[in-house]
Amino acid sequence: VTPPQRVASLYAAVDLTQDPPPLYVGERANATGSRRFREALLEDDYDTAVAILIEQEEHGAHVLDLSCAYAGRDEKKDFQILAARAARECRLPLMFDSTDPVALEAALQCYGGRPIINSVNLETGEERAARVVELAARYGAVLVCLLIDDKGMAMSVSRKLDIAKRLVDFCLERGLRPGDLLVDCLTFTVASGDPSLRGAALETLEALERVKQEIAGVRTILGISNVSFGLKGEARRVLNSVFLRHCLERGLDACIVNVGALQPYPEIPEKLRKAAEKLLFNRGRDNQALEEFIGLFEEAAATLPSRPGTASLPPDEHLVQAVVRGRTEGIGELVRTLLQKHAAVDILNRLLIPAMEEVGRLFDRGLLQLPFVLKSAEVMKRAVEELRPHLPGGQSDRPRATLVLATVAGDVHDVGKNLVDIILSNNGFRVINLGIKVPVEQMIEAVRKHHAEALGMSGLLVKSAAVMAENMYALESSGLNVPVLLGGAALTPEFVEHDCRPRYSAAVFYCRDAFEGLKRMKEIAEGLTVAARATAPRESPPHRAHRISPGKVIRPPAVDPPEVPFFGCCHLTGIPAEEIYRFLDDDTVIRARWALRRGRQPPEEWKKRIQQEAVPKLQRLKEEYARPGRLQARAAYGYFPCRAEGDELLILLSGEDQPLRLRFPRQQRPPFRAIPDFFREDRDVVAIMVVSMGQELVDDCARLREADAYQDYFLLHGFAVELTDALAELVHWHIRREMGIGEPRRSPREYAAQKYRGSRYAFGYSACPDLSMNAACCRLLKADRIGISLTANYMLVPEYSTSAIVAHHPQARYFNVEKSHEHPPSTGQGKSYRD
């Protein structure tokens, strides 16, 4: 008798074959699919995240899916924390859901039971797939096989079956057994109206049956709710339940689903069941089955209201829709029409401000993207300017509250601060925008001069966060007693809580984005702010890194240094835009820099919107800046002899007795990595580089903002930031070629994934956080000759510039070093890079 095959936690074992089927895998602990779980992660609220896992036990789940991947989050860290806690606190076994082998292994190392890995596929070839299969074999995990290869996701029965057989054979050849595998046949929504997907459910059902017949010993699994994506509420629950019933009849063993939201099949009225089956089995012409199914339910899909006929709406509704949709056409005439029947103050308070509040709600729900929020702000500003002469008694100048806003001293980055200015200014608040590189004394003076109700500080990199923390002492010493709002990429809620809040008597708030800043300012204006701390300010204890015993450090094997064409530096100017564009990842510009994310939009609608709205804007920017004289891209780079000494890299300078010492932080957990580990201890070579897009792009952004072209300003800024990274990638590629370790040209996505030898570490980031190293970089490379200088806090000017140190070692890759740790004190020998 074959014993049952199981997955297990520390407390319970669960049979993979349930009687009756299926094995239910709860899907709510997913950073992409669950807003509540995502918000818990973003707030580092691991208690709530674990609670979401545990809640699914009560609804009948057998296994708990855990997916932590989300932009801006450290997936590996989140997996380590939650896997360790779930091992102690969750009765049910886990499914680790990730495409990153490093993150998966981190989770597996923290978990004591037998989990499921979700998943392996052949999308990027066999190398990554082999790593995932090896993890499953080493840790004894069950493995989900996702039917994707280098041609994409399997849509047809024949493709599904072909990939399933190849993938199963691939796993068996590497030591797994058929019973260790769960084949995911993939399904796609039948609720989008896309003609190519009308038969998607039927293809999946037939594939399930064929897999069970033709691949002995494997089990099947499916993400059931994908079939109903785009529907809402009861319609979605009904379609999921009917589809699940038919999947079980075809041999489905396990399903990933929100178990608590399933509609019991026997309780579904026959009329609804038949309508669902007509849709699933693609019976009827065109979208007839979909339209009939939706027509049986009162609620429609959750999306923005449709646009047609705004011009035919009553003027007040027309104005509200114009703001919500960011439509500037005819806004002046529309406001003048409303002024014939309504007081200006009523138009402001009854129509415009509520319209912007609706914009904020849509943004929070993921139904409106940031560039379109800025377009709404442009409409709001134009409407208010039209109203201004008609507002009585200076009403237009009577703000809800005043905020003094500044980028901290030494920091030249201001786009985040300017977004706050735009959003607050167009919601009735007065914003005193002091600009960039603002000393704290100037902030204090401005708060007093303008009788401000609050102060806001922004910053980009780690150094700016430290400046904010120091500024809190100055605010306390000055006797200031207004709430302080802190935001920017440099900050985390934990840093504000532990390093900023204890130093100031009044309230201190971390604001994740401009809309959280708006929320706080509304509370301040309405007198609802509760002091964010109740104790006297105190000195925050310093965070010190532990010294790592040399015996614990796992150093990569030494390699021979490459031959370089020269020692010293050289300069590159007149770099063609077309060359830079070859390293520009359009998808990163659109999704990351422009913050255009799908949110709750159906995939097909989202793709259509990207093609219609985002791609043409990006193409116009490319064409504009490819014109002669529009870009002033330049770079400096050089090669220098060096050697490693513990946590320091010693740069050996010709004609000088003492080396230049660059000290780097070391990881506090295995493999205890630091950048000098990638260099030889006797003699090696290091490349250093700095690039800049020039002052012209900075000036163009400033002109757009001054013209209240908020959306265009935001889009150009995002384009410029990514263009700077593309220029750095181009120069790094050139350096590798000169070192003799180059590779053929790859795609921008492959460069982002470091599909080349060695690594580039930018000053100011995790493994290389000390911005003062920019001083050494600029001095060695004579960066002033190409128009690059430094602020008092060692940030590069012009804004769209970046610098880096380049390691040639084959094992050099990006890695993170824990934040809030001080470096060990300097030995005092040799030259300082601050000299």
C-alpha positions in Angstrom: 0.0 0.0 0.0 1.4 3.4 -1.0 1.3 5.8 2.0 -0.5 9.1 1.4 1.6 11.9 0.1 1.4 15.0 2.3 2.5 18.5 3.0 3.0 19.5 6.6 3.5 22.3 9.2 5.1 21.7 12.6 1.6 20.9 13.9 -0.3 19.1 11.2 0.1 17.0 8.0 -2.3 17.4 5.2 -3.0 14.9 2.4 -2.4 16.2 -1.1 -5.3 14.1 -2.2 -8.4 15.1 -0.4 -11.6 13.0 -0.2 -13.7 14.6 -1.5 -11.5 16.9 -3.6 -10.1 19.5 -3.9 -7.2 20.5 -1.7 -8.0 24.2 -1.0 -5.1 26.7 -1.0 -6.1 30.0 0.6 -5.0 32.9 -1.6 -5.5 36.0 0.6 -1.9 36.4 1.8 -0.9 37.8 -1.5 0.7 41.2 -1.9 -0.5 41.6 -5.4 -4.0 40.2 -5.0 -5.1 41.3 -1.6 -5.1 45.0 -0.7 -5.4 44.3 3.0 -2.3 42.0 3.0 -0.4 44.5 0.8 -1.1 47.4 3.1 0.0 45.3 6.1 3.4 44.6 4.4 3.9 48.2 3.4 3.4 49.2 7.0 5.7 46.4 8.2 2.6 45.2 10.1 3.5 41.5 10.3 1.0 40.8 13.0 -1.8 41.6 10.6 -0.1 39.7 7.8 0.0 36.6 10.0 -3.6 37.1 11.1 -4.6 37.1 7.4 -2.9 33.7 7.0 -4.6 32.3 10.1 -8.1 33.6 9.3 -8.2 31.4 6.2 -8.0 28.3 8.4 -11.4 29.2 9.7 -12.9 29.2 6.2 -11.7 25.6 5.3 -8.4 26.1 3.6 -6.0 23.2 3.7 -2.8 25.1 2.7 -2.0 28.8 2.9 -0.4 30.6 0.0 2.2 33.3 0.9 3.2 35.8 -1.8 5.3 38.8 -0.7 6.6 40.2 -4.0 5.8 43.8 -4.4 7.6 46.8 -5.9 9.8 48.5 -3.4 9.6 45.7 -0.8 12.5 43.4 0.2 10.8 40.1 -0.8 13.5 38.0 0.8 13.2 39.8 4.2 9.4 39.6 4.2 9.6 35.9 3.4 12.1 35.3 6.2 10.0 37.1 8.8 6.6 35.7 7.8 7.9 32.1 7.1 9.5 32.0 10.6 6.4 33.4 12.3 4.0 31.1 10.3 6.1 28.1 11.3 5.4 28.9 14.9 1.9 30.3 14.7 0.0 28.7 11.8 -1.5 25.2 12.1 -1.7 24.7 8.3 1.2 24.1 5.8 2.4 26.9 3.6 2.8 27.4 -0.1 5.7 29.8 -0.9 4.7 31.8 -4.0 7.6 33.4 -5.8 9.6 33.4 -9.0 12.8 34.4 -7.2 15.0 31.4 -6.2 16.9 33.5 -3.7 13.7 34.6 -1.9 12.3 31.0 -2.0 15.4 29.6 -0.4 15.3 32.3 2.3 11.7 31.2 3.1 12.5 27.5 3.0 15.4 27.9 5.4 13.0 29.4 8.0 10.3 26.8 7.7 10.3 23.5 9.5 7.5 21.6 7.7 7.0 20.3 4.2 5.7 23.2 2.1 4.7 23.7 -1.6 6.8 25.9 -3.9 4.8 27.9 -6.4 6.3 27.7 -9.0 8.7 26.5 -11.7 8.3 27.3 -15.4 10.4 27.4 -18.6 9.8 31.1 -19.4 13.4 32.2 -19.1 15.0 28.8 -20.1 16.3 26.0 -18.0 18.9 27.7 -15.8 16.4 29.4 -13.4 14.0 26.5 -13.6 16.8 24.1 -12.5 17.6 26.3 -9.5 13.9 26.1 -8.4 13.7 22.3 -8.9 17.0 21.9 -7.0 15.4 23.8 -4.1 12.4 21.5 -4.1 14.6 18.5 -4.1 17.0 19.8 -1.4 14.2 20.9 1.0 11.7 18.1 0.2 9.0 20.5 -1.0 6.1 19.8 -3.4 6.5 21.8 -6.6 3.9 23.6 -8.8 4.7 23.4 -12.5 3.3 26.4 -14.3 2.7 25.9 -18.0 4.8 28.7 -19.5 7.8 28.5 -21.8 9.8 30.9 -23.8 6.9 31.5 -26.2 4.7 32.6 -23.3 1.7 31.2 -21.4 0.0 28.1 -22.8 -3.4 29.0 -24.1 -4.4 25.9 -26.2 -4.9 22.3 -25.1 -2.0 21.2 -27.3 0.4 23.8 -25.9 -0.6 23.1 -22.3 -0.1 19.4 -22.7 3.3 19.8 -24.5 4.7 22.1 -21.9 3.3 19.9 -19.1 5.2 16.9 -20.4 8.4 18.8 -20.9 8.3 20.4 -17.5 7.4 17.1 -15.7 10.3 15.3 -17.5 12.6 18.2 -16.5 11.7 17.8 -12.9 11.9 14.0 -12.9 15.4 14.1 -14.4 16.5 16.2 -11.4 15.4 13.8 -8.7 11.7 14.7 -8.1 8.9 12.1 -8.2 5.6 12.5 -10.0 3.8 12.7 -6.7 5.9 15.7 -5.8 4.4 17.7 -8.7 1.3 19.8 -9.1 0.6 20.8 -12.7 -1.1 24.2 -13.1 -2.9 24.2 -16.5 -3.5 28.0 -16.3 -6.8 29.6 -17.0 -7.7 33.0 -18.3 -10.7 35.3 -17.8 -13.8 34.7 -19.9 -15.3 38.0 -18.6 -13.3 40.5 -20.6 -15.0 40.3 -23.9 -11.8 39.5 -25.7 -12.6 37.1 -28.6 -9.3 35.3 -28.2 -10.2 34.3 -24.6 -13.8 33.2 -25.1 -12.8 29.5 -25.2 -10.2 29.8 -22.4 -12.2 27.9 -19.7 -13.0 25.1 -22.1 -9.3 24.8 -23.2 -8.3 24.5 -19.5 -11.0 21.9 -18.7 -9.9 19.7 -21.6 -6.2 20.1 -20.7 -6.9 19.0 -17.1 -8.5 15.8 -18.3 -5.6 15.1 -20.7 -2.9 15.8 -18.1 -4.5 13.3 -15.7 -4.8 10.7 -18.5 -1.4 11.1 -20.1 1.1 12.0 -17.3 1.0 9.3 -14.7 1.2 10.2 -11.0 1.1 14.0 -11.1 -1.6 16.1 -9.5 -3.3 19.2 -10.9 -3.8 22.6 -9.5 -5.5 25.8 -10.7 -6.0 29.4 -9.7 -9.8 29.3 -10.0 -10.6 33.0 -9.7 -8.6 33.9 -12.8 -11.5 32.8 -14.9 -13.8 35.5 -13.6 -11.4 38.4 -13.5 -13.3 41.6 -14.4 -16.5 40.6 -12.7 -17.6 41.8 -9.3 -19.3 40.5 -6.2 -22.0 37.8 -6.6 -21.3 37.3 -10.4 -17.7 36.5 -9.7 -18.5 34.1 -6.9 -21.1 32.2 -9.0 -18.8 31.8 -12.0 -15.9 30.6 -9.8 -18.1 28.0 -8.1 -19.5 26.7 -11.4 -16.1 26.5 -13.0 -14.7 24.7 -9.9 -17.4 22.1 -10.2 -16.5 21.3 -13.8 -12.8 21.3 -13.0 -13.3 18.7 -10.3 -15.3 16.6 -12.8 -12.2 16.7 -15.1 -9.8 15.7 -12.4 -8.6 18.8 -10.6 -6.8 17.9 -7.4 -6.1 21.3 -5.8 -7.2 24.9 -6.3 -5.9 28.3 -5.2 -8.9 30.4 -4.2 -10.5 32.7 -1.6 -12.2 29.8 0.2 -14.5 32.1 2.2 -15.9 33.7 -0.9 -16.9 30.5 -2.7 -20.6 30.1 -3.3 -21.9 26.6 -2.4 -22.7 25.0 -5.8 -26.1 23.5 -4.6 -27.3 26.9 -3.5 -26.8 28.5 -6.9 -30.1 28.9 -8.7 -30.4 26.8 -11.9 -30.9 29.9 -14.1 -27.5 31.3 -12.9 -25.8 27.9 -13.3 -26.9 27.6 -16.9 -25.9 31.1 -17.7 -22.5 30.5 -16.2 -22.0 27.2 -18.1 -23.0 29.0 -21.3 -20.3 31.5 -20.7 -17.7 28.9 -19.6 -18.4 26.6 -22.6 -18.4 29.5 -25.1 -21.9 28.9 -26.3 -23.5 31.7 -28.3 -22.3 34.4 -30.7 -19.8 37.1 -29.9 -20.2 38.3 -26.4 -23.8 37.2 -26.1 -23.1 34.7 -23.2 -21.1 37.3 -21.2 -23.8 40.0 -21.7 -26.6 37.6 -20.6 -24.6 36.4 -17.6 -23.8 40.0 -16.4 -27.4 41.0 -17.0 -28.6 38.6 -14.3 -26.7 40.5 -11.6 -27.4 44.0 -10.4 -23.7 44.9 -9.8 -21.3 45.7 -12.6 -17.6 45.2 -12.7 -15.7 47.6 -10.4 -14.2 50.2 -12.8 -14.3 53.9 -13.5 -17.7 55.2 -14.7 -17.9 55.4 -18.5 -17.1 58.6 -20.2 -19.7 59.1 -22.9 -21.8 62.2 -23.0 -20.0 64.5 -20.5 -20.8 67.5 -22.7 -24.5 66.6 -22.5 -24.5 66.4 -18.7 -25.8 69.2 -16.5 -23.0 71.8 -16.1 -22.4 71.0 -12.4 -22.0 67.2 -13.1 -19.9 68.1 -16.2 -17.5 70.1 -14.1 -17.1 67.3 -11.6 -16.5 64.7 -14.4 -14.0 67.1 -16.0 -11.9 67.2 -12.8 -12.2 63.5 -12.1 -11.2 62.6 -15.7 -8.6 65.3 -16.2 -10.3 67.0 -19.1 -9.2 70.6 -19.6 -11.1 71.3 -22.8 -13.6 74.1 -22.4 -13.1 74.3 -18.6 -13.1 78.1 -18.5 -16.4 78.4 -20.5 -18.0 75.7 -18.2 -17.1 77.6 -15.1 -18.4 80.9 -16.5 -21.7 79.1 -17.3 -22.0 77.9 -13.8 -21.2 81.4 -12.4 -24.4 82.6 -14.1 -26.5 80.6 -11.6 -24.2 79.7 -8.7 -22.0 81.7 -6.3 -18.2 81.1 -6.8 -17.8 79.9 -3.3 -20.5 77.3 -3.8 -18.8 76.0 -7.0 -15.5 75.7 -5.1 -16.9 74.0 -2.0 -19.8 72.0 -3.5 -18.2 70.8 -6.8 -14.5 71.3 -7.1 -13.2 70.2 -3.7 -15.5 67.1 -3.6 -14.3 66.2 -7.1 -10.7 66.2 -6.1 -11.6 64.2 -3.0 -13.1 61.6 -5.4 -9.9 61.7 -7.4 -8.1 60.7 -4.2 -10.5 57.9 -3.5 -10.1 56.5 -6.9 -6.3 56.7 -6.6 -6.4 54.8 -3.2 -8.6 52.1 -4.8 -6.1 51.6 -7.7 -8.6 52.9 -10.3 -6.7 56.1 -11.2 -3.0 56.3 -11.9 -0.7 59.1 -10.6 -0.2 60.8 -14.0 -4.0 61.2 -14.4 -4.3 62.5 -10.8 -1.9 65.3 -11.8 -4.0 66.0 -14.9 -7.0 66.3 -12.6 -5.0 68.8 -10.5 -4.3 70.9 -13.7 -8.1 71.0 -14.4 -8.7 72.0 -10.7 -6.2 74.8 -10.9 -7.6 76.3 -14.1 -11.1 76.2 -12.7 -10.0 77.9 -9.4 -8.2 80.6 -11.5 -11.5 81.2 -13.3 -13.3 81.5 -10.0 -10.8 83.7 -8.3 -12.1 87.1 -9.2 -15.6 86.1 -8.1 -14.7 84.8 -4.7 -15.9 87.3 -2.0 -13.7 88.9 0.6 -10.5 87.3 -0.3 -12.1 83.8 -0.1 -9.7 82.6 -2.8 -6.8 83.4 -0.5 -8.2 81.9 2.6 -6.7 78.4 2.8 -7.8 75.5 4.8 -4.3 75.4 6.4 -0.8 76.4 5.5 2.1 73.9 5.1 5.8 74.9 4.8 7.4 72.4 2.5 11.1 71.8 1.7 13.7 69.3 0.5 16.3 69.0 3.2 19.8 70.5 3.1 22.1 68.9 0.6 19.4 67.2 -1.4 18.6 68.4 -4.9 15.7 66.0 -5.6 12.3 67.7 -5.5 9.7 65.8 -7.7 8.1 64.1 -4.7 7.9 67.3 -2.8 6.4 69.0 -5.8 3.7 66.3 -6.1 2.8 67.1 -2.5 2.6 70.8 -3.4 0.4 70.1 -6.4 -2.1 67.8 -4.6 -2.4 70.0 -1.5 -2.6 73.3 -3.4 -5.5 72.0 -5.4 -7.3 70.8 -2.4 -7.6 74.2 -0.8 -4.3 74.3 1.2 -1.7 77.0 1.1 1.8 75.5 0.4 5.0 77.5 1.0 7.4 75.6 -1.2 10.9 76.5 -0.1 12.6 74.4 -2.8 15.7 72.2 -2.5 18.7 72.1 -0.2 16.9 74.0 2.5 18.6 74.4 5.9 16.5 73.8 8.9 16.9 77.4 10.1 15.1 78.6 6.9 12.3 76.2 7.5 11.8 77.4 11.1 11.8 81.0 9.9 9.2 80.3 7.2 6.9 78.5 9.6 6.9 81.6 11.9 6.7 84.1 9.1 3.7 82.4 7.4 2.0 81.2 10.6 2.0 77.7 9.2 0.0 74.9 10.8 2.5 72.3 9.7 6.0 71.7 8.3 6.8 69.1 5.6 10.3 67.7 4.9 11.3 65.5 1.9 14.5 63.7 0.8 15.6 61.0 -1.5 18.6 59.0 -0.2 19.9 57.7 3.1 21.9 60.8 3.9 18.7 62.9 3.7 17.0 60.7 6.2 19.8 61.4 8.7 19.5 65.1 8.0 15.8 64.9 8.9 16.5 63.2 12.1 19.1 65.9 13.0 16.6 68.6 12.0 14.2 67.3 14.7 16.6 68.5 17.4 16.8 71.9 15.9 13.0 72.2 15.7 12.8 71.2 19.4 15.4 73.6 20.4 13.7 76.5 18.6 10.5 76.0 20.5 8.5 75.2 17.4 5.3 73.3 18.2 3.6 72.4 14.8 3.1 68.9 13.4 5.9 67.7 11.1 5.2 65.5 8.0 8.1 63.5 6.7 8.2 61.7 3.3 10.5 60.6 0.5 12.3 57.5 -0.7 14.8 57.8 2.0 12.3 57.1 4.8 10.6 54.1 6.3 7.9 54.2 9.0 10.4 52.5 11.4 13.0 55.2 10.9 10.5 57.9 11.6 9.3 56.1 14.7 12.7 55.4 16.2 15.0 58.1 14.9 12.8 61.2 14.3 9.7 61.1 16.5 11.5 60.8 19.9 13.5 64.0 19.2 10.5 66.4 18.9 7.7 67.2 21.3 4.9 67.9 18.8 3.4 65.3 16.4 5.6 63.7 13.7 4.0 61.7 10.9 5.5 59.4 8.2 3.6 60.0 4.9 3.9 57.3 2.3 2.7 59.5 -0.6 1.1 62.8 -1.4 -2.4 61.6 -0.6 -1.3 60.5 2.9 0.1 64.0 3.3 -3.3 65.3 2.2 -5.1 63.2 4.8 -2.8 64.4 7.6 -3.3 68.1 6.5 -7.1 67.6 6.6 -6.8 66.3 10.1 -4.7 69.2 11.1 -7.1 71.7 9.5 -10.0 70.2 11.3 -8.2 70.0 14.6 -8.3 66.2 14.7 -4.5 65.7 15.0 -3.6 63.6 18.0 0.1 64.0 19.0 1.9 61.0 17.6 3.9 60.6 20.8 3.3 61.2 24.5 6.7 61.2 26.0 9.4 63.8 26.3 11.9 63.9 23.4 14.9 61.7 24.0 18.1 60.7 22.3 17.7 57.8 20.0 20.2 55.1 20.8 22.8 54.6 18.1 22.5 51.5 16.0 25.9 49.8 15.7 27.0 47.0 13.5 28.5 44.0 15.1 32.1 43.3 14.1 32.1 40.1 12.1 34.9 37.6 12.7 37.0 37.2 9.6 36.5 33.4 9.8 32.7 33.9 9.2 33.1 35.9 6.0 32.5 33.8 2.9 34.7 35.5 0.3 34.4 34.6 -3.4 37.4 32.9 -4.9 40.0 35.3 -6.2 40.2 35.9 -10.0 42.9 37.4 -12.1 42.4 41.1 -12.7 41.5 42.0 -16.3 43.8 44.0 -18.5 42.6 47.7 -18.8 43.5 50.1 -21.6 44.8 52.8 -19.3 45.0 54.0 -15.6 43.4 57.3 -14.8 40.3 58.9 -16.2 38.7 59.9 -19.5 35.6 61.9 -20.5 32.8 61.2 -22.9 30.6 63.9 -24.4 28.1 64.2 -27.2 26.7 60.7 -26.5 23.8 60.2 -29.0 20.3 59.7 -27.7 19.8 56.7 -29.9 22.7 54.9 -28.1 21.2 55.6 -24.7 17.7 54.5 -25.8 19.1 51.1 -26.6 19.6 50.6 -22.8 16.2 52.2 -21.8 13.5 49.9 -20.5 10.2 51.3 -21.7 8.3 49.1 -19.4 10.2 50.4 -16.4 9.5 54.0 -17.4 5.8 53.4 -17.7 5.2 51.1 -14.7 7.8 52.3 -12.2 8.8 55.9 -13.1 5.3 56.9 -14.3 3.5 54.8 -11.6 1.1 53.4 -14.2 -0.1 50.2 -12.6 -3.0 48.0 -13.5 -4.7 48.1 -10.1 -8.2 46.7 -10.4 -8.5 47.2 -14.2 -9.0 44.1 -16.2 -5.8 43.0 -18.0 -7.1 43.6 -21.5 -8.5 47.1 -20.7 -5.1 47.9 -19.0 -3.1 46.8 -22.0 -5.3 48.9 -24.3 -4.9 51.9 -22.1 -1.1 51.6 -22.0 -1.0 51.4 -25.8 -3.3 54.3 -26.3 -2.1 56.7 -23.6 1.4 55.8 -22.3 3.3 54.5 -25.3 2.6 57.5 -27.5 3.7 59.9 -24.8 6.9 58.0 -24.3 7.6 57.9 -28.0 7.0 61.7 -28.3 9.6 62.3 -25.5 12.1 60.0 -27.3 11.6 61.8 -30.5 11.9 65.3 -28.9 15.1 64.5 -27.1 16.7 62.7 -30.1 16.7 66.0 -31.9 20.2 67.6 -32.3 21.2 69.6 -29.2 18.3 68.5 -27.0 20.4 66.1 -24.8 23.7 67.0 -23.3 24.7 63.5 -22.0 28.2 63.2 -20.7 30.3 60.8 -18.6 33.6 60.4 -16.9 35.1 57.0 -16.0 38.5 55.6 -15.2 40.5 52.6 -14.0 42.6 52.5 -10.9 44.9 49.9 -9.2 43.5 48.8 -5.9 43.5 46.0 -3.2 41.1 44.8 -0.6 41.8 45.1 3.1 38.9 43.8 5.3 36.0 46.2 4.9 38.0 48.7 3.0 39.0 49.1 -0.7 42.4 50.8 -1.0 42.9 52.7 -4.2 46.6 53.1 -5.1 47.3 56.5 -6.5 50.3 57.2 -8.7 52.8 59.5 -7.0 51.2 59.4 -3.5 52.5 57.6 -0.5 49.2 56.7 1.1 46.3 54.9 -0.6 42.8 56.3 -0.8 40.6 54.2 1.6 37.0 53.6 0.8 35.1 51.8 3.7 31.9 49.8 3.1 29.3 48.3 5.4 29.2 44.5 5.8 26.1 42.3 6.0 25.3 41.1 9.5 24.1 37.7 8.4 25.6 35.0 6.1 27.3 35.3 3.7 28.5 38.6 5.5 29.2 40.3 2.2 30.9 43.6 1.6 32.0 45.2 -1.7 35.8 44.7 -1.0 35.2 40.9 -0.9 35.0 41.1 -4.7 38.6 42.4 -5.0 41.9 40.6 -4.5 44.0 41.3 -1.4 47.3 41.7 -3.2 46.6 43.7 -6.4 43.5 44.3 -8.5 41.8 46.9 -10.6 38.6 48.9 -10.0 36.5 51.1 -12.4 34.8 54.2 -11.2 32.2 56.2 -13.2 29.9 59.2 -13.1 27.3 60.2 -15.7 25.0 63.1 -16.2 22.1 64.1 -18.5 23.1 67.7 -18.0 21.3 70.8 -16.7 19.0 71.1 -19.8 16.6 68.3 -18.6 16.4 69.9 -15.2 15.5 73.2 -16.7 12.9 71.7 -18.9 11.2 70.0 -15.9 11.2 73.3 -14.0 9.6 75.2 -17.0 6.8 72.6 -17.2 6.1 72.9 -13.5 6.1 76.7 -13.5 3.5 76.5 -16.4 1.3 74.3 -14.2 1.7 71.4 -16.8 1.7 69.0 -13.9 1.3 65.8 -15.8 3.9 66.7 -18.4 6.3 67.6 -15.7 5.9 64.3 -13.9 6.2 62.3 -17.1 9.4 64.2 -18.2 10.9 63.7 -14.7 10.3 60.0 -14.8 11.7 59.7 -18.3 14.8 61.7 -17.3 15.5 59.5 -14.2 15.3 56.3 -16.2 17.3 57.9 -19.0 20.1 58.5 -16.5 20.1 54.9 -15.5 20.2 53.9 -19.2 23.2 56.2 -19.7 24.9 54.5 -16.7 24.2 51.1 -18.2 25.7 52.2 -21.5 28.9 53.4 -19.8 29.1 50.2 -17.7 28.7 48.2 -20.9 31.6 50.2 -22.5 33.8 49.6 -19.4 33.2 45.8 -19.6 34.2 45.8 -23.2 37.4 47.6 -22.5 38.1 45.2 -19.7 37.7 42.3 -22.0 34.7 40.9 -20.1 32.0 42.2 -22.4 29.0 40.5 -23.8 26.9 40.9 -26.9 24.2 43.6 -26.7 21.3 42.4 -24.6 17.8 43.7 -24.0 17.2 46.4 -21.3 15.3 43.8 -19.2 18.3 41.5 -19.3 20.6 44.3 -18.2 18.3 45.1 -15.4 18.6 41.4 -14.3 22.4 41.7 -14.4 22.9 39.3 -17.3 26.6 40.2 -17.5 29.8 39.8 -15.6 30.4 41.9 -12.5 28.3 44.6 -10.9 27.9 48.3 -10.6 27.3 49.8 -7.1 25.9 53.3 -7.0 26.9 55.5 -4.1 24.0 56.2 -1.7 22.4 52.8 -1.9 22.4 49.8 0.4 25.8 48.2 -0.2 27.5 51.5 -0.8 25.5 54.1 1.3 28.1 56.7 2.1 27.4 59.6 -0.3 30.6 61.3 0.8 32.4 58.8 -1.5 31.1 61.0 -4.3 33.8 63.5 -3.3 36.5 60.9 -4.1 34.7 59.8 -7.3 34.5 63.3 -8.6 38.0 64.2 -7.7 39.5 61.1 -9.3 37.5 61.5 -12.4 37.9 65.3 -12.7 34.1 65.5 -12.9 34.0 69.3 -12.8 35.3 69.3 -16.4 32.0 67.8 -17.6 29.9 70.1 -15.4 29.3 67.9 -12.4 29.6 69.3 -8.9 28.5 68.3 -5.3 26.1 69.8 -2.7 27.2 70.2 0.9 25.8 66.7 1.5 27.7 65.1 -1.4 24.8 64.8 -3.8 25.5 65.2 -7.5 24.5 68.3 -9.5 22.8 68.4 -12.0 20.0 66.3 -10.6 19.9 63.7 -13.3 23.4 62.3 -12.6 24.6 59.1 -10.9 27.9 57.6 -9.9 29.2 54.1 -9.2 32.0 51.8 -8.4 32.4 48.8 -10.7 33.5 45.3 -9.7 34.6 42.9 -12.4 34.4 39.7 -10.3 32.1 37.1 -11.9 30.2 36.6 -8.6 29.7 40.3 -7.9 25.9 41.0 -7.8 23.6 43.5 -6.1 23.1 42.7 -2.4 21.5 44.5 0.5 23.1 45.5 3.8 20.8 46.1 6.8 20.0 49.7 7.3 20.6 51.8 10.4 24.0 50.4 11.2 27.1 52.5 11.7 30.4 51.5 10.0 33.2 50.4 12.3 35.5 53.3 13.2 38.2 54.2 10.8 41.7 52.9 11.5 42.9 56.4 10.8 45.6 55.2 8.4 45.9 56.5 4.8 43.9 59.2 3.1 40.3 59.8 3.8 37.9 59.9 0.9 36.6 63.2 2.3 40.0 64.9 1.9 
